[in-house]
């Protein structure tokens, strides 16, 4: 089990989530044929080759090669590749982030109607990254993205109303926008609605409704929603205990890199909640979580260390 945990944690560090709407290339695909098509000038094939190099699917991972192929495809007007060139510059995959350069590429992708680019541009206007901050422009671009089918637009508009970011705070309006996003399949928005229903923000407090939203969030694959459902099935908030479901939710969230979930998976292995007791795997999870800054894991390791020291002293005293 410890080896499986290690493998999953390695997988969750892949950067593929940054590339919206990019097709994947499986190891079974004929990469040689795809590369031949790319070398002959096929812009779509060039984008696919770039994704293959980025993900290390069918070929050894090579971020520089991925960027070069995205750039070749982008120069032929392939909107997804134009967007992905921007992603490279935004995250600094080949060096330092260059927001100005990223903004320019996202702008080109948006001009071609690539919806995710509207969201990125809006976020950059909101934060003043690569462009002068303009909250109103951010709202307009988020709405444009949402109206063209990207629920993240409603989500981010909702977050601006929820926090009062550049506009008057309005929890009711935020909830309305989060609901539009959740109905469009956005798990984070559903999670936010769960928090608001639990706390009575923008709506009447309703624990049962909160659990419905958390459950939807988890079903949509949002890691925090999965971790929250796991915690609820441990008996939180008066929910009937179901350790099997709790472990399944925690494990799913851990696979996505959720640090709290990693800690809870360790706890499940330590206490035998929804799985067999496995102290080695429990310690492995706690240590990894602690190394990544999880305070609960740090404290649990300290307690375990103190307990082990106490037991050693007790055993020594018995021998005397």
N, C-alpha and C positions, 0 to 999 in steps of 0.2 A: 504493500500500500504506500509506503514511503516513497518508493520509486515512482509510483503513479502521481503522487502529489508533486514531486520534483518536475516531472514531465509537464504536468498541467501548468505549473508556475512558469516554466520556460515558454510554453505556448502563449500564455497570456501576455508576455512581454513583446510579442510581435506587434508591429506598427500598422498592420493592415487596416485597422479601423479608421485611420485618417483618410483613406481613399474611398470617398463616397461613390457609389454606382460604378466602380471599376470592376470589370469581369475578372474572375480568377482563372488560373490555368492549373489543372491538376497534374500531378507527376506523371499520370498515364497519357497525357496529351502529347502529341507529336511535336515537341518543341522545335526540332530541326525544320519541319515544314513551316511552322509558324514564323521562325526566324528567317527562312528563305523568302516568305511573303513580305516580311517587314523590310528586308534588305532590297526587295524589288520596288519598294516605295508605297506599300499598302499602309495607309495611316492607321486604320483600325488594328491591323496586325502589329504595328509598331507599339500601339498602346498596350496591347495584350502582352507583348514581349516585355515591355517595361514593368507591367504588373508581375509577371513571372520572375523577373530579376529582383523585384522589390520583396516579394514573398518567399523567394527561394523555392518556387514550385516548378519542378521539372528541370531546374538548373540551379547552380550554386548562387546563393544570395549575393547580390552586387548592387549596392545603392547607387554608385556612380553610373553603372550601366543602365540602371532603371531610369535615372534622371536623363541620361543622354537619349534614350529611346522615347521617353515622354516628350522631350524637347523636339525631336524629329517629327513626332506625330503632331505636336502642337503647332509647329511651323506650317503644317498643312491644314490647319484650321479645325482639328479634332477637339471639340469642346471639353470632353472629359480629360484629355491629356493637358490642355491648357490649364484647367483647374488643378490638376495634380502637380504641374510645375509650380504653381502657386503654393501648394501644400508643402512642397520641398523647401521653398524659400521661407515660408511662414514658420515651420518647425525647425529649420536649420539642420536638416538631415545630413548635409554634407559639410557642415561648419556652423557658423553662427546664423541666427535668424535674421532675415532681411525683410522687415515688414513692408517697406516701400515697394520692393520688388514683388512681393507676394500680392500686395494690393493691386498692382498693375495687371498681373496675370488673372486674378479673380475678376477684375473689371472686364477684361477681354472675354472671359468665360460667360459672365453675366450678359454681355452684349449679344452673345450667341444663344441666350436663353437657358443657360445651364443653371437650374434653380438653386442648387446648393451654394453656388457662388454668391447669390443674393444674401444668404444667411451669413456667410463669411464676411462679406463687405459690411453688412449691418453691424456685426460684432466688432469689426475694426473701427467703424465710425463711433460706435458706442464707447470703445476703450481708448480711442485716439491712437490707434496703432497704424503707422504708415500714412496717416492722414489726420487732419485736425478733427478733434472730437465734435460730433454733431448728433445729439440724441434724437432729434426729430428725424433726421435722415435715416438713422438706425431703425426707428419705428416704421418708417415708410418702406424700407427694404425688407424688414421682417414680414410686414403685411403682404408685400408683393410676393415673397417666397411662399407664404401661407396660402395665398389665393391661387397659386399655381401648383398646389398640392404637396408642399413641404410642411408637415406639422411642426417642425422645429421652429418655424416662423412664429406660430401661435405661442409656442412654449417660451421663446425668448421675449416676445412682447409681454406675455404674462409676467415674466420675471422682472421686467422693467416696472410694471404697475405694482407688483408685489413689494419691491424694494423702494419704490419711489425714485428710480434712477433717471433723473432729468425731467421727471413729471411728478404730479401729485400722486402720493401713494393711494392705491385703491384696491383693497383686497378682494372686493366683490368682482370688479372688472378682471382682476388677475385670475380668479377662479373660473370665470366665464371663458377666458382665453385658454387656460390650462385644460378645460373640458374639451374645447375644440381640438386641441392638440392630442389629448388622450383618445378622443373618438377617431382621430386620424392614425392611431397606432403608436403614439409616442409614450413610452414607458415612464420616462422621467416626469412628464406632465401628470400621469396617473399617480405617481408617487407623491408629487407635490399636493395633489388634491387629497390624498390620504392624510398627509400631515395637517392640512388645513381643516379637514373634517375632524381630525383627532383633537386639534387645538381650538376649534371654533373660530377660525379666521375666515372671513368672507362668507361664512355660512354657519348654521347652528352646529354645535358640537354633536357628533354622532359617531360613536366608536364602531358600530356595525357598518356604517357607510365607509368609514375610514378603512376598515379591513377589506371591503369590496374594492376600493381603489388600490390598496396595497396589493391585493391578489391580482388585479388586472395588470398592475405594473410588473409584477413578477412573471405573469404569463407572457407579457410582451418582452421579457428578457432583460429588464432593467435590474442591475445587480443590487442596488440599494433596496429595491422593492423585494427582491428575493431574500436578502439578509433580514429585512424587517419581518417578512412572513415567517422566516425561521425562528426569529426571536419570539414572535407571537405564539408559535406552536410549542415553544418551551414553557408556555403558561403565562406569558405577559398579558397584561390588560384583561385578565379574566378569561382568556381563550382556553378552551380545553386542550390539554397537553396531547401532542402527537409527535413523539420523538423521531419517528421515521420520516415524517414530512419535514420536520425541522432540519434534520441532517441533509435531506435531499435539496432543500432550498439553500442551505449554507454552502453545500458542495458546488451547486450550480453558480452561485455568486462568486465563490472562490475562483472558479475557472475563468471568470472575467476580470480577476485582479482585485476584488474587493477585500480590503485589509481586515475589516471587521469579520467578514465571513471566514477568512483564514484562521483567525483567532477562535471563532466558534467551532470550526471543524476540529481544531486541536482539542477544544473542550469536550466535544462529542466523543472523540477517540479516548480521551482521558477517563471520562465517566461512563462510557458505553451507552451513549444516547443515540439511538437509531442505527448503531453500528457496534461491532465488537470492540471491547477494550483493546487498545493498542498504545501502550505508553511511549514506545519509541516514535511512532508517528505523531502522537500528541506533542511530544517534546520538539520534534522537528518543525511542526506548525508553529508552536509558540516561539521557537528561536527565530524562524524566518520572519514572523510578524514583529517580533521585538527588534530585529535588525532594521526593519522598515519603519520603526518608530511607533508601533502600537503600544500605548501605555498599559493597557490591560494585560497584554502578553508579558511585558516587562515585569509587572507586579506579580503575575502568576508564576513566572520563573523564580522570582525572589522567594515566594511562599514555598514552592517546591524545594528550592535549595535549603531553606531553613528547616523544612520538615525532614529532609534527608539527613541534614546535620544532626538534628535532634534524635532521629532513629539510630544513627551511628553512635552517638553518645550513650543512648540507652542500651544498645547492644554491648558496648564496651563495658558499661557499668555492670551488666549481668555477668559478663565473663570474669570480672574481678570478684 
